[in-house]
């Protein structure tokens, strides 16, 4: 039976929407006050980063506040701090040494590890063209833990939870997008919500997963390719734009700027009429739930647990079609008028998980209060772009 994979992911992205740009200096030391050289210091989710010098000091330029500064070094716990405004005084950051616990070492057979690595890559990088092209360059650092829980599901069904950790940052090559991506992985969990165990004989069971949910979180630092030809760069820029189209960031950006239909998105609410005993589709406007705070944030309130369909209309290259150029009489008419630009497999859906949601002008959701499914939810790390990427749409 084919596994259905539902994905929730968190990249710990934070809003970078203030108009103030500046330089931030600081020094990194250990618990005894000794400076730490060659620590990686970066602004989470961006291409902005550096390493500390022999004295443990660093300087980052072109910061936009507020931002999340991350410090990472082999053998130390990753540390992050929120910087809400520029500081003339250098930051003093202390990181704690890490000791390997026995629980961080798992002993599994080579064959089983190969299968788990494959499962991790598919769930983490994705199984589409972007994910298949992405390469995890150091999968040997992955540590796997498997847990089975027969008590929370009906008799005969088991839930399985795969958690993955890594003592060092994951290094991922994104050749289609032209980035080397470093991820300080914080959490990864892949849970089979229901999995039937078919007993083949008294000594062997066959495990067949039915549904899975994947959740991962971490800190991301992108390094663009260097020394590439103009023609290769042009191809990469085209790929980046294609990866952006119909993504979570694309939709959220369009929602913030009130340009959903101009960007090919039709937001629909499916409702049930108990009188007629029929389902109906309604073109949704969320204006009554919106409020801009004057600091580059859109605040959405009152939609907790509500789910909406996202229909995307595009040309053969994936570029969005402007739905405002025509004025269909009702929501169903859009599918007739723009029928040649619509593919059902491009449909997504979203659910507001909190009563309040924050979206910034770059399409980031700092509080991760929207869960995406469908096409947008399928896009994983293999198609991830830095949050300082500017598509120019």
Secondary structure as the mmCIF struct_conf table of DSSP 4:
data_model
#
loop_
_struct_conf.conf_type_id
_struct_conf.id
_struct_conf.beg_label_comp_id
_struct_conf.beg_label_asym_id
_struct_conf.beg_label_seq_id
_struct_conf.end_label_comp_id
_struct_conf.end_label_asym_id
_struct_conf.end_label_seq_id
HELX_LH_PP_P HELX_LH_PP_P1 UNK A 2 UNK A 3
STRN STRN1 UNK A 4 UNK A 10
BEND BEND1 UNK A 19 UNK A 19
STRN STRN2 UNK A 21 UNK A 29
TURN_TY1_P TURN_TY1_P1 UNK A 31 UNK A 32
BEND BEND2 UNK A 33 UNK A 33
STRN STRN3 UNK A 35 UNK A 35
TURN_TY1_P TURN_TY1_P2 UNK A 37 UNK A 38
STRN STRN4 UNK A 40 UNK A 43
TURN_TY1_P TURN_TY1_P3 UNK A 44 UNK A 45
STRN STRN5 UNK A 46 UNK A 46
BEND BEND3 UNK A 47 UNK A 47
STRN STRN6 UNK A 49 UNK A 51
TURN_TY1_P TURN_TY1_P4 UNK A 54 UNK A 55
BEND BEND4 UNK A 56 UNK A 56
STRN STRN7 UNK A 57 UNK A 64
BEND BEND5 UNK A 65 UNK A 66
STRN STRN8 UNK A 67 UNK A 72
TURN_TY1_P TURN_TY1_P5 UNK A 74 UNK A 75
STRN STRN9 UNK A 76 UNK A 76
STRN STRN10 UNK A 79 UNK A 83
BEND BEND6 UNK A 85 UNK A 85
BEND BEND7 UNK A 88 UNK A 89
HELX_LH_PP_P HELX_LH_PP_P2 UNK A 90 UNK A 90
STRN STRN11 UNK A 91 UNK A 94
HELX_LH_PP_P HELX_LH_PP_P3 UNK A 96 UNK A 96
STRN STRN12 UNK A 97 UNK A 97
HELX_LH_PP_P HELX_LH_PP_P4 UNK A 98 UNK A 98
HELX_RH_3T_P HELX_RH_3T_P1 UNK A 102 UNK A 104
HELX_RH_AL_P HELX_RH_AL_P1 UNK A 110 UNK A 125
BEND BEND8 UNK A 127 UNK A 128
HELX_RH_AL_P HELX_RH_AL_P2 UNK A 129 UNK A 133
STRN STRN13 UNK A 135 UNK A 136
TURN_TY1_P TURN_TY1_P6 UNK A 137 UNK A 138
HELX_RH_3T_P HELX_RH_3T_P2 UNK A 139 UNK A 141
STRN STRN14 UNK A 142 UNK A 149
TURN_TY1_P TURN_TY1_P7 UNK A 150 UNK A 151
BEND BEND9 UNK A 152 UNK A 153
TURN_TY1_P TURN_TY1_P8 UNK A 155 UNK A 156
STRN STRN15 UNK A 157 UNK A 166
BEND BEND10 UNK A 167 UNK A 168
STRN STRN16 UNK A 170 UNK A 174
TURN_TY1_P TURN_TY1_P9 UNK A 175 UNK A 178
STRN STRN17 UNK A 179 UNK A 201
TURN_TY1_P TURN_TY1_P10 UNK A 202 UNK A 203
STRN STRN18 UNK A 204 UNK A 224
BEND BEND11 UNK A 227 UNK A 227
HELX_RH_AL_P HELX_RH_AL_P3 UNK A 230 UNK A 244
TURN_TY1_P TURN_TY1_P11 UNK A 245 UNK A 246
BEND BEND12 UNK A 247 UNK A 247
HELX_RH_AL_P HELX_RH_AL_P4 UNK A 248 UNK A 256
TURN_TY1_P TURN_TY1_P12 UNK A 257 UNK A 258
TURN_TY1_P TURN_TY1_P13 UNK A 260 UNK A 260
HELX_RH_3T_P HELX_RH_3T_P3 UNK A 261 UNK A 263
TURN_TY1_P TURN_TY1_P14 UNK A 264 UNK A 264
STRN STRN19 UNK A 265 UNK A 273
TURN_TY1_P TURN_TY1_P15 UNK A 274 UNK A 277
STRN STRN20 UNK A 278 UNK A 283
HELX_RH_3T_P HELX_RH_3T_P4 UNK A 287 UNK A 289
STRN STRN21 UNK A 290 UNK A 292
BEND BEND13 UNK A 294 UNK A 296
STRN STRN22 UNK A 297 UNK A 301
BEND BEND14 UNK A 302 UNK A 302
TURN_TY1_P TURN_TY1_P16 UNK A 304 UNK A 305
STRN STRN23 UNK A 307 UNK A 312
STRN STRN24 UNK A 313 UNK A 314
TURN_TY1_P TURN_TY1_P17 UNK A 316 UNK A 317
BEND BEND15 UNK A 318 UNK A 318
HELX_LH_PP_P HELX_LH_PP_P5 UNK A 319 UNK A 319
STRN STRN25 UNK A 320 UNK A 320
HELX_LH_PP_P HELX_LH_PP_P6 UNK A 321 UNK A 321
HELX_RH_3T_P HELX_RH_3T_P5 UNK A 323 UNK A 325
BEND BEND16 UNK A 326 UNK A 326
BEND BEND17 UNK A 329 UNK A 330
HELX_RH_AL_P HELX_RH_AL_P5 UNK A 331 UNK A 337
TURN_TY1_P TURN_TY1_P18 UNK A 338 UNK A 338
HELX_RH_3T_P HELX_RH_3T_P6 UNK A 339 UNK A 341
STRN STRN26 UNK A 342 UNK A 342
HELX_RH_3T_P HELX_RH_3T_P7 UNK A 344 UNK A 346
STRN STRN27 UNK A 348 UNK A 352
BEND BEND18 UNK A 354 UNK A 355
STRN STRN28 UNK A 356 UNK A 360
TURN_TY1_P TURN_TY1_P19 UNK A 361 UNK A 362
BEND BEND19 UNK A 363 UNK A 363
TURN_TY1_P TURN_TY1_P20 UNK A 366 UNK A 367
STRN STRN29 UNK A 370 UNK A 373
HELX_RH_AL_P HELX_RH_AL_P6 UNK A 374 UNK A 378
HELX_RH_3T_P HELX_RH_3T_P8 UNK A 381 UNK A 383
TURN_TY1_P TURN_TY1_P21 UNK A 387 UNK A 388
#
